[in-house]
């Protein structure tokens, strides 16, 4: 059992190549059979991860290199899922910091690196994608060094090893003038810099801290974490030091370790390894599993507070229950409570307004919350979702503080003026600007609430040629009012089916969101008004027929294709008096109050 164990995490900004590097680890160490059909980014196994092309959940695997077992944790790069990064950092011995050879360190690189440095880890820098035509390796290494200095790295941490590679080809080299064959230089650096976890820790009293939770349909809730001291065994009676300070007891039914991508049942695991246990009820992240008669709690795992909230409401539209099967407050509450068990960056509160059935859900950003909504939608839930709102804080003097985000945009120079003007209107402050003659790189500090709805505008302004990256940049004093949406809404004032004739007449009034033949209801938003105010319209009107006019002439009507929204675009578009109706098959925009009279009665509420 005295194995040489090293635990590492791969951290980076989105699209730097983390999951691709893990693929290369698995390939070189013979995890896949020769005739096996290998899927790229094999660790991104969740449906939404594959569709969105990002890592959402931290995941584990293990490889064998010589006499060493190396546990690898693949982490998300997006700031909205930073709680996934925060909680696993304590389980690893070092981190591989991946940086794109062209982009250099991005705003989210700062966050993941800061968490590693705070815990005293000494990163290994891997400059990835060195085969790019626009690579600028020397400048990028200097930029990373500056980032280490800004984050107050220790002298030891500043002496990080720098490697270069092409993760897609499974190649890493010690210097740019070498030709690589495999990942051996990276493996050797890990072994030389970190070394195996001390074997003598296996003789200490048991300390195993839960850093992640999962669920198995056959054996129930699973606790995942690192054994820091002692040995842990199957069928063992244990004591539990809860993250909130309380204590309890339990019994471990099953014990697993990682072998490649699989979890393998074992009788015993020793200090240093990452293991999975089942059978212990009520486990939460941060709990310490100890010997029953010697409970020694480890420092609790703390997660940064949420920055944004949305209301998850019972669907009250006339179409409620047509598609979804999970509609009630109880259904939504049970699902959110289940999510809280594994999603540590989330908070749930019951709405204080007793006239509204629903919950206030607090998360780390729009994407963090929209992934949860999309997951619930696919599980058969129906709900109404409000516009995202930032969470304000108060300082000691009672001043209102709001979350700020560091925004990096990379755009063609011709769009510079429009983007700068838009960010200025959203109370942004220009920090840096650099240009190579054809493209500009601009860094802004912008209130989080100012960025709600900005992504769609940014894509339109830059004709899809811009890159936008953002990450939390602390809290500052409230920056004042930010202009609302420029256009009002076209609101259906009738129930029925939209007709080509009516939609053709409404095209002059603004941009439409629906096709002909779509069922609508009173209060449903069917388009964007060309003016600032809302306009009540009837999209169901048919042509009046006479002896000389027939409905057949509708065939000649040519309508502009309507604008279709994704879930994120819907959440960006709506205002505070509007909701997104989410069902398994449809997304609809609607007013919170459906009838004209109700909206008049409550117009001062918003």
Buried (B, 14 or more C-beta within 10 A) or exposed (E): EEBBBBBBBBBBBBBBBBBBBBBBBBBBBEBBEEEEEEEEBBBBEBEBBEEBEBBBBBBBBBBBBEEBBBBBBBBBBBBBBBBBBBBBBBBBBBBBBBBBBBBBBBBBBBBBBBBBBEEEBBBBBBBBBBEBEEBBBEEBBEBBBEBBEEBEBEEEBEEBBBBBBBBBEBBBBBEEEEEBEBBEBBBBBBBEBBEBBEBEBBEBEBBBBBBBBBEEEEEEBBBBBBBBBBBBBBEBEBBBBBBEEEEBEBEBBBBBBBBBBEBEEBEBBBBBBBBBBBBBEEBBBBBBBBBBEEBBBBEBBEBEEBBBBBBBBBBBBBBBEEEBEBBEBEBBBEBBEEBBBBBBBBBBEEBEEEEBBBBBBBBBBBBBBBBBBBBBBEEBBBBBBBBBBBBEEEEEEEEEBBBBBBBBBBBBEEBBEBBBEBBEEBBBBEEEEEEEEEBBBBBBBBBBBBBBBBBBBBBEBBEEEBBBBBBBBEBBEBBEEBEEBEBBBBBBBBEBEBBBBBBBBBBEBBBBBBEBEBBBBBBBBBBBBBEEEBBBBBBBBEBEEEEEEEEEEBEEBEEEEBEEBEBBBBBBBBBEBBBBBBBBEBBBBBBBBBEBEEBEEEEEEE
